[in-house]
Amino acid sequence: MEKEVEIEVGRFCEKMSQFKLFRTSFSVSFFQQMHHFK
């Protein structure tokens, strides 16, 4: 039972870190585009 919970939490943390990476890379590329258009 506890092992399954640990796995779920691990997957959730993995998804959150992937989402953060995606968000930061997206904002970085967005700022680069804005700077490029100026």
PDBQT receptor file of N, H, CA, C and O in Angstrom, charges set to zero:
ATOM      1  N   MET A   1       0.845  -1.208   0.000  1.00  0.00    +0.000 N 
ATOM      2  CA  MET A   1       0.000   0.000   0.000  1.00  0.00    +0.000 C 
ATOM      3  C   MET A   1       0.880   1.259   0.000  1.00  0.00    +0.000 C 
ATOM      4  O   MET A   1       0.737   2.124  -0.864  1.00  0.00    +0.000 OA
ATOM      5  N   GLU A   2       1.787   1.349   0.974  1.00  0.00    +0.000 N 
ATOM      6  H   GLU A   2       1.903   0.646   1.676  1.00  0.00    +0.000 HD
ATOM      7  CA  GLU A   2       2.638   2.539   1.056  1.00  0.00    +0.000 C 
ATOM      8  C   GLU A   2       3.539   2.658  -0.167  1.00  0.00    +0.000 C 
ATOM      9  O   GLU A   2       3.823   3.761  -0.632  1.00  0.00    +0.000 OA
ATOM     10  N   LYS A   3       3.987   1.511  -0.689  1.00  0.00    +0.000 N 
ATOM     11  H   LYS A   3       3.756   0.615  -0.311  1.00  0.00    +0.000 HD
ATOM     12  CA  LYS A   3       4.854   1.550  -1.870  1.00  0.00    +0.000 C 
ATOM     13  C   LYS A   3       4.127   2.209  -3.038  1.00  0.00    +0.000 C 
ATOM     14  O   LYS A   3       4.707   3.016  -3.765  1.00  0.00    +0.000 OA
ATOM     15  N   GLU A   4       2.850   1.859  -3.211  1.00  0.00    +0.000 N 
ATOM     16  H   GLU A   4       2.379   1.204  -2.620  1.00  0.00    +0.000 HD
ATOM     17  CA  GLU A   4       2.084   2.453  -4.319  1.00  0.00    +0.000 C 
ATOM     18  C   GLU A   4       1.986   3.965  -4.144  1.00  0.00    +0.000 C 
ATOM     19  O   GLU A   4       2.121   4.719  -5.108  1.00  0.00    +0.000 OA
ATOM     20  N   VAL A   5       1.753   4.399  -2.918  1.00  0.00    +0.000 N 
ATOM     21  H   VAL A   5       1.643   3.786  -2.135  1.00  0.00    +0.000 HD
ATOM     22  CA  VAL A   5       1.649   5.840  -2.656  1.00  0.00    +0.000 C 
ATOM     23  C   VAL A   5       2.971   6.513  -3.002  1.00  0.00    +0.000 C 
ATOM     24  O   VAL A   5       2.985   7.582  -3.612  1.00  0.00    +0.000 OA
ATOM     25  N   GLU A   6       4.083   5.890  -2.615  1.00  0.00    +0.000 N 
ATOM     26  H   GLU A   6       4.072   5.021  -2.120  1.00  0.00    +0.000 HD
ATOM     27  CA  GLU A   6       5.402   6.460  -2.920  1.00  0.00    +0.000 C 
ATOM     28  C   GLU A   6       5.580   6.589  -4.427  1.00  0.00    +0.000 C 
ATOM     29  O   GLU A   6       6.089   7.600  -4.912  1.00  0.00    +0.000 OA
ATOM     30  N   ILE A   7       5.162   5.567  -5.169  1.00  0.00    +0.000 N 
ATOM     31  H   ILE A   7       4.748   4.745  -4.775  1.00  0.00    +0.000 HD
ATOM     32  CA  ILE A   7       5.297   5.601  -6.631  1.00  0.00    +0.000 C 
ATOM     33  C   ILE A   7       4.457   6.738  -7.201  1.00  0.00    +0.000 C 
ATOM     34  O   ILE A   7       4.913   7.475  -8.075  1.00  0.00    +0.000 OA
ATOM     35  N   GLU A   8       3.226   6.880  -6.703  1.00  0.00    +0.000 N 
ATOM     36  H   GLU A   8       2.855   6.281  -5.993  1.00  0.00    +0.000 HD
ATOM     37  CA  GLU A   8       2.348   7.956  -7.195  1.00  0.00    +0.000 C 
ATOM     38  C   GLU A   8       2.976   9.317  -6.914  1.00  0.00    +0.000 C 
ATOM     39  O   GLU A   8       2.994  10.186  -7.786  1.00  0.00    +0.000 OA
ATOM     40  N   VAL A   9       3.488   9.505  -5.706  1.00  0.00    +0.000 N 
ATOM     41  H   VAL A   9       3.473   8.799  -4.998  1.00  0.00    +0.000 HD
ATOM     42  CA  VAL A   9       4.117  10.783  -5.347  1.00  0.00    +0.000 C 
ATOM     43  C   VAL A   9       5.331  11.024  -6.232  1.00  0.00    +0.000 C 
ATOM     44  O   VAL A   9       5.564  12.146  -6.681  1.00  0.00    +0.000 OA
ATOM     45  N   GLY A  10       6.104   9.973  -6.483  1.00  0.00    +0.000 N 
ATOM     46  H   GLY A  10       5.914   9.062  -6.118  1.00  0.00    +0.000 HD
ATOM     47  CA  GLY A  10       7.283  10.107  -7.340  1.00  0.00    +0.000 C 
ATOM     48  C   GLY A  10       6.881  10.539  -8.741  1.00  0.00    +0.000 C 
ATOM     49  O   GLY A  10       7.503  11.427  -9.325  1.00  0.00    +0.000 OA
ATOM     50  N   ARG A  11       5.846   9.914  -9.278  1.00  0.00    +0.000 N 
ATOM     51  H   ARG A  11       5.341   9.192  -8.804  1.00  0.00    +0.000 HD
ATOM     52  CA  ARG A  11       5.382  10.287 -10.628  1.00  0.00    +0.000 C 
ATOM     53  C   ARG A  11       4.890  11.728 -10.641  1.00  0.00    +0.000 C 
ATOM     54  O   ARG A  11       5.160  12.475 -11.581  1.00  0.00    +0.000 OA
ATOM     55  N   PHE A  12       4.167  12.114  -9.592  1.00  0.00    +0.000 N 
ATOM     56  H   PHE A  12       3.947  11.507  -8.828  1.00  0.00    +0.000 HD
ATOM     57  CA  PHE A  12       3.636  13.475  -9.518  1.00  0.00    +0.000 C 
ATOM     58  C   PHE A  12       4.784  14.484  -9.499  1.00  0.00    +0.000 C 
ATOM     59  O   PHE A  12       4.752  15.482 -10.219  1.00  0.00    +0.000 OA
ATOM     60  N   CYS A  13       5.798  14.218  -8.670  1.00  0.00    +0.000 N 
ATOM     61  H   CYS A  13       5.824  13.408  -8.085  1.00  0.00    +0.000 HD
ATOM     62  CA  CYS A  13       6.955  15.129  -8.592  1.00  0.00    +0.000 C 
ATOM     63  C   CYS A  13       7.654  15.181  -9.945  1.00  0.00    +0.000 C 
ATOM     64  O   CYS A  13       8.093  16.246 -10.378  1.00  0.00    +0.000 OA
ATOM     65  N   GLU A  14       7.758  14.036 -10.612  1.00  0.00    +0.000 N 
ATOM     66  H   GLU A  14       7.401  13.171 -10.260  1.00  0.00    +0.000 HD
ATOM     67  CA  GLU A  14       8.417  13.993 -11.919  1.00  0.00    +0.000 C 
ATOM     68  C   GLU A  14       7.652  14.864 -12.914  1.00  0.00    +0.000 C 
ATOM     69  O   GLU A  14       8.252  15.633 -13.663  1.00  0.00    +0.000 OA
ATOM     70  N   LYS A  15       6.324  14.739 -12.916  1.00  0.00    +0.000 N 
ATOM     71  H   LYS A  15       5.836  14.113 -12.307  1.00  0.00    +0.000 HD
ATOM     72  CA  LYS A  15       5.509  15.540 -13.843  1.00  0.00    +0.000 C 
ATOM     73  C   LYS A  15       5.663  17.025 -13.526  1.00  0.00    +0.000 C 
ATOM     74  O   LYS A  15       5.782  17.847 -14.435  1.00  0.00    +0.000 OA
ATOM     75  N   MET A  16       5.659  17.371 -12.233  1.00  0.00    +0.000 N 
ATOM     76  H   MET A  16       5.562  16.703 -11.494  1.00  0.00    +0.000 HD
ATOM     77  CA  MET A  16       5.772  18.778 -11.841  1.00  0.00    +0.000 C 
ATOM     78  C   MET A  16       7.111  19.345 -12.299  1.00  0.00    +0.000 C 
ATOM     79  O   MET A  16       7.165  20.458 -12.821  1.00  0.00    +0.000 OA
ATOM     80  N   SER A  17       8.200  18.582 -12.109  1.00  0.00    +0.000 N 
ATOM     81  H   SER A  17       8.156  17.677 -11.686  1.00  0.00    +0.000 HD
ATOM     82  CA  SER A  17       9.518  19.079 -12.526  1.00  0.00    +0.000 C 
ATOM     83  C   SER A  17       9.558  19.228 -14.040  1.00  0.00    +0.000 C 
ATOM     84  O   SER A  17      10.140  20.186 -14.550  1.00  0.00    +0.000 OA
ATOM     85  N   GLN A  18       8.945  18.288 -14.771  1.00  0.00    +0.000 N 
ATOM     86  H   GLN A  18       8.473  17.511 -14.356  1.00  0.00    +0.000 HD
ATOM     87  CA  GLN A  18       8.911  18.385 -16.234  1.00  0.00    +0.000 C 
ATOM     88  C   GLN A  18       8.111  19.618 -16.647  1.00  0.00    +0.000 C 
ATOM     89  O   GLN A  18       8.491  20.325 -17.580  1.00  0.00    +0.000 OA
ATOM     90  N   PHE A  19       7.001  19.874 -15.947  1.00  0.00    +0.000 N 
ATOM     91  H   PHE A  19       6.693  19.300 -15.189  1.00  0.00    +0.000 HD
ATOM     92  CA  PHE A  19       6.161  21.035 -16.262  1.00  0.00    +0.000 C 
ATOM     93  C   PHE A  19       6.934  22.326 -16.004  1.00  0.00    +0.000 C 
ATOM     94  O   PHE A  19       6.861  23.269 -16.792  1.00  0.00    +0.000 OA
ATOM     95  N   LYS A  20       7.681  22.361 -14.884  1.00  0.00    +0.000 N 
ATOM     96  H   LYS A  20       7.740  21.594 -14.244  1.00  0.00    +0.000 HD
ATOM     97  CA  LYS A  20       8.478  23.556 -14.574  1.00  0.00    +0.000 C 
ATOM     98  C   LYS A  20       9.513  23.773 -15.669  1.00  0.00    +0.000 C 
ATOM     99  O   LYS A  20       9.712  24.898 -16.129  1.00  0.00    +0.000 OA
ATOM    100  N   LEU A  21      10.174  22.691 -16.087  1.00  0.00    +0.000 N 
ATOM    101  H   LEU A  21      10.012  21.778 -15.714  1.00  0.00    +0.000 HD
ATOM    102  CA  LEU A  21      11.183  22.809 -17.153  1.00  0.00    +0.000 C 
ATOM    103  C   LEU A  21      10.534  23.352 -18.414  1.00  0.00    +0.000 C 
ATOM    104  O   LEU A  21      11.075  24.250 -19.059  1.00  0.00    +0.000 OA
ATOM    105  N   PHE A  22       9.368  22.807 -18.769  1.00  0.00    +0.000 N 
ATOM    106  H   PHE A  22       8.929  22.077 -18.245  1.00  0.00    +0.000 HD
ATOM    107  CA  PHE A  22       8.660  23.249 -19.974  1.00  0.00    +0.000 C 
ATOM    108  C   PHE A  22       8.287  24.722 -19.862  1.00  0.00    +0.000 C 
ATOM    109  O   PHE A  22       8.440  25.490 -20.812  1.00  0.00    +0.000 OA
ATOM    110  N   ARG A  23       7.788  25.108 -18.671  1.00  0.00    +0.000 N 
ATOM    111  H   ARG A  23       7.663  24.484 -17.899  1.00  0.00    +0.000 HD
ATOM    112  CA  ARG A  23       7.358  26.485 -18.480  1.00  0.00    +0.000 C 
ATOM    113  C   ARG A  23       8.542  27.444 -18.578  1.00  0.00    +0.000 C 
ATOM    114  O   ARG A  23       8.442  28.484 -19.230  1.00  0.00    +0.000 OA
ATOM    115  N   THR A  24       9.653  27.108 -17.941  1.00  0.00    +0.000 N 
ATOM    116  H   THR A  24       9.734  26.263 -17.411  1.00  0.00    +0.000 HD
ATOM    117  CA  THR A  24      10.816  27.999 -17.974  1.00  0.00    +0.000 C 
ATOM    118  C   THR A  24      11.365  28.098 -19.387  1.00  0.00    +0.000 C 
ATOM    119  O   THR A  24      11.692  29.193 -19.844  1.00  0.00    +0.000 OA
ATOM    120  N   SER A  25      11.472  26.975 -20.086  1.00  0.00    +0.000 N 
ATOM    121  H   SER A  25      11.206  26.086 -19.714  1.00  0.00    +0.000 HD
ATOM    122  CA  SER A  25      11.994  27.008 -21.461  1.00  0.00    +0.000 C 
ATOM    123  C   SER A  25      11.042  27.794 -22.357  1.00  0.00    +0.000 C 
ATOM    124  O   SER A  25      11.485  28.512 -23.254  1.00  0.00    +0.000 OA
ATOM    125  N   PHE A  26       9.737  27.662 -22.120  1.00  0.00    +0.000 N 
ATOM    126  H   PHE A  26       9.378  27.078 -21.392  1.00  0.00    +0.000 HD
ATOM    127  CA  PHE A  26       8.750  28.391 -22.922  1.00  0.00    +0.000 C 
ATOM    128  C   PHE A  26       8.883  29.892 -22.685  1.00  0.00    +0.000 C 
ATOM    129  O   PHE A  26       8.900  30.672 -23.638  1.00  0.00    +0.000 OA
ATOM    130  N   SER A  27       8.978  30.303 -21.409  1.00  0.00    +0.000 N 
ATOM    131  H   SER A  27       8.965  29.670 -20.636  1.00  0.00    +0.000 HD
ATOM    132  CA  SER A  27       9.098  31.735 -21.104  1.00  0.00    +0.000 C 
ATOM    133  C   SER A  27      10.412  32.285 -21.652  1.00  0.00    +0.000 C 
ATOM    134  O   SER A  27      10.460  33.419 -22.127  1.00  0.00    +0.000 OA
ATOM    135  N   VAL A  28      11.471  31.489 -21.589  1.00  0.00    +0.000 N 
ATOM    136  H   VAL A  28      11.432  30.567 -21.204  1.00  0.00    +0.000 HD
ATOM    137  CA  VAL A  28      12.771  31.941 -22.118  1.00  0.00    +0.000 C 
ATOM    138  C   VAL A  28      12.666  32.165 -23.616  1.00  0.00    +0.000 C 
ATOM    139  O   VAL A  28      13.108  33.198 -24.119  1.00  0.00    +0.000 OA
ATOM    140  N   SER A  29      12.086  31.212 -24.335  1.00  0.00    +0.000 N 
ATOM    141  H   SER A  29      11.727  30.373 -23.926  1.00  0.00    +0.000 HD
ATOM    142  CA  SER A  29      11.949  31.364 -25.796  1.00  0.00    +0.000 C 
ATOM    143  C   SER A  29      11.007  32.527 -26.110  1.00  0.00    +0.000 C 
ATOM    144  O   SER A  29      11.207  33.245 -27.089  1.00  0.00    +0.000 OA
ATOM    145  N   PHE A  30       9.981  32.711 -25.276  1.00  0.00    +0.000 N 
ATOM    146  H   PHE A  30       9.819  32.128 -24.480  1.00  0.00    +0.000 HD
ATOM    147  CA  PHE A  30       9.034  33.811 -25.478  1.00  0.00    +0.000 C 
ATOM    148  C   PHE A  30       9.754  35.150 -25.338  1.00  0.00    +0.000 C 
ATOM    149  O   PHE A  30       9.584  36.044 -26.167  1.00  0.00    +0.000 OA
ATOM    150  N   PHE A  31      10.563  35.282 -24.279  1.00  0.00    +0.000 N 
ATOM    151  H   PHE A  31      10.701  34.556 -23.605  1.00  0.00    +0.000 HD
ATOM    152  CA  PHE A  31      11.306  36.536 -24.077  1.00  0.00    +0.000 C 
ATOM    153  C   PHE A  31      12.292  36.753 -25.215  1.00  0.00    +0.000 C 
ATOM    154  O   PHE A  31      12.496  37.885 -25.653  1.00  0.00    +0.000 OA
ATOM    155  N   GLN A  32      12.904  35.678 -25.693  1.00  0.00    +0.000 N 
ATOM    156  H   GLN A  32      12.738  34.758 -25.337  1.00  0.00    +0.000 HD
ATOM    157  CA  GLN A  32      13.850  35.805 -26.807  1.00  0.00    +0.000 C 
ATOM    158  C   GLN A  32      13.117  36.315 -28.043  1.00  0.00    +0.000 C 
ATOM    159  O   GLN A  32      13.640  37.162 -28.767  1.00  0.00    +0.000 OA
ATOM    160  N   GLN A  33      11.922  35.812 -28.287  1.00  0.00    +0.000 N 
ATOM    161  H   GLN A  33      11.497  35.124 -27.699  1.00  0.00    +0.000 HD
ATOM    162  CA  GLN A  33      11.152  36.255 -29.452  1.00  0.00    +0.000 C 
ATOM    163  C   GLN A  33      10.779  37.726 -29.296  1.00  0.00    +0.000 C 
ATOM    164  O   GLN A  33      10.887  38.499 -30.248  1.00  0.00    +0.000 OA
ATOM    165  N   MET A  34      10.340  38.116 -28.100  1.00  0.00    +0.000 N 
ATOM    166  H   MET A  34      10.252  37.488 -27.327  1.00  0.00    +0.000 HD
ATOM    167  CA  MET A  34       9.966  39.511 -27.860  1.00  0.00    +0.000 C 
ATOM    168  C   MET A  34      11.175  40.410 -28.098  1.00  0.00    +0.000 C 
ATOM    169  O   MET A  34      11.056  41.466 -28.719  1.00  0.00    +0.000 OA
ATOM    170  N   HIS A  35      12.335  39.991 -27.606  1.00  0.00    +0.000 N 
ATOM    171  H   HIS A  35      12.432  39.133 -27.102  1.00  0.00    +0.000 HD
ATOM    172  CA  HIS A  35      13.562  40.773 -27.782  1.00  0.00    +0.000 C 
ATOM    173  C   HIS A  35      13.930  40.833 -29.261  1.00  0.00    +0.000 C 
ATOM    174  O   HIS A  35      14.442  41.841 -29.747  1.00  0.00    +0.000 OA
ATOM    175  N   HIS A  36      13.661  39.744 -29.963  1.00  0.00    +0.000 N 
ATOM    176  H   HIS A  36      13.245  38.925 -29.568  1.00  0.00    +0.000 HD
ATOM    177  CA  HIS A  36      14.014  39.669 -31.386  1.00  0.00    +0.000 C 
ATOM    178  C   HIS A  36      13.149  40.625 -32.208  1.00  0.00    +0.000 C 
ATOM    179  O   HIS A  36      13.621  41.227 -33.172  1.00  0.00    +0.000 OA
ATOM    180  N   PHE A  37      11.877  40.759 -31.817  1.00  0.00    +0.000 N 
ATOM    181  H   PHE A  37      11.493  40.270 -31.034  1.00  0.00    +0.000 HD
ATOM    182  CA  PHE A  37      10.958  41.605 -32.592  1.00  0.00    +0.000 C 
ATOM    183  C   PHE A  37      11.270  43.090 -32.411  1.00  0.00    +0.000 C 
ATOM    184  O   PHE A  37      10.938  43.912 -33.265  1.00  0.00    +0.000 OA
ATOM    185  N   LYS A  38      11.915  43.423 -31.284  1.00  0.00    +0.000 N 
ATOM    186  H   LYS A  38      12.184  42.755 -30.591  1.00  0.00    +0.000 HD
ATOM    187  CA  LYS A  38      12.194  44.855 -31.041  1.00  0.00    +0.000 C 
ATOM    188  C   LYS A  38      13.149  45.380 -32.053  1.00  0.00    +0.000 C 
ATOM    189  O   LYS A  38      13.504  46.559 -32.013  1.00  0.00    +0.000 OA
TER     190      LYS A  38
